[in-house]
Amino acid sequence: MSKGLELFAHCIVTHNVILFQGLGIYILLNYTKTLAEAFKAAVMMLATMLTASTIMWAAESALPISFGMRLPVILLIALLSGLLWHKLLAPYHKSSGSYNFLPIFVNSALVGALLNTYQYDVSGVNIIGYGFFCALGYGLVLIIMAGIRQRLELANVPKPLRGIPILLISTGLLALALMGFRF
Amino acid sequence: MSLGKTFLNGIFSANPIFRLAIGLVPALGITHLAINGVYMGVLTTIVLLAVVLVKIVANLFLSRDVQLFVDCASLVVFTTVLYRLMGVYHPDVLVQLGIYFPLIALNGFILQRLSNDQRPITRIVDALGMGIGYTLALTVIGMIREFVGLGQIFGISILHGSLAPFSLAATVPGGFIIIGLLIALFNALTGKEVEQRE
């Protein structure tokens, strides 16, 4: 996989990390109560993903990572980039309230996207492109779901379905709508 | 809270999936087969127990500032060791679980249990209860998805081709809908809603 358009379609539509791989659900459920919160989470994820994929590209170029070392290296890269951004933005977090933003920086979508680079044979500088588009696709879903969630608050949803259940069902329906584009 | 109540708490009233809605990634990704749910639940429980034990020992000797790094390191180490062991003894399971196996290291409910500040024995019982509750939840979701999506449970054909399976249930979008409906059912039965972050 090397063409830009192919990467774009793959990451945003046909293999979206949330909708078709179920990764990063915690952020979807807990950080999409408002559009502003979802946008913030999307930007943070984009920054972390770009950092992690750049480190991974640099590590891959400098010394090829053997099969046995892939998992610890990827986990360490994800943790390092997440903690780095968490530390850098710590003063901003303190001033904006008591939200814990660490789960946004270190989450399964980040590690899953990095692991997918091996599964889909993404190599070289394409790793950065892959990370960027995955984060873009992830962010778009967060923002769309925040919009849907705000509309759902006005709807008369049966009591047991309120909150997480209706959000999961709506996400499933959104995924179904995009499933038609899978080729 | 007594030890027995703490144990049962993780299975029913604080079930990671149905009551807390955390650790949903494997539930969506690999439970199209019930056996995958069992494997993932057991493996997650092993990592959780190991990490909690390390945390208890680390609490005795290390300051709080260093403990975050110890937690991260122990999660990475135990997940990697288990990954390598499974690669040697059960490579087929490794293939079935795919990228969701390494994600045990970032499972929300393991990270949540690490912030538990109770006495050591309570933490171990709590981790065991939570692990069993998580395994049961994944297995139930897996059984439903496998039955609806493939017409079988644990690989044993139930419908014998008498009804066409609804293959959507075995996909991630179908997983979203089935898990959403199961949480709603749990809400209706208990009369409570999922506890969300404030």
Interface residues (C-beta under 8 A of the other chain):
Chain A: L19 F20 Q21 G22 L23 G24 I25 Y26 L29 N30 G68 L71 P72 I74 L75 L76 A78 L79 P103 V106 N107 S108 V111 G112 L115 N116 Q119 P158 K159 P160 L161 R162 G163 I164 P165 I166 L167 L168 I169 T171 G172 L173 A175 L176 M179
Chain B: A21 I22 L24 V25 A27 L28 G29 C72 L75 V76 V77 T79 T80 Y83 R84 G98 I99 P102 L103 A105 L106 N107 G108 L111 L168 T171 V172 P173 G174 G175 F176 I177 I179 G180 L181 I183 A184 L185 N187 A188 E193 V194 Q196 R197
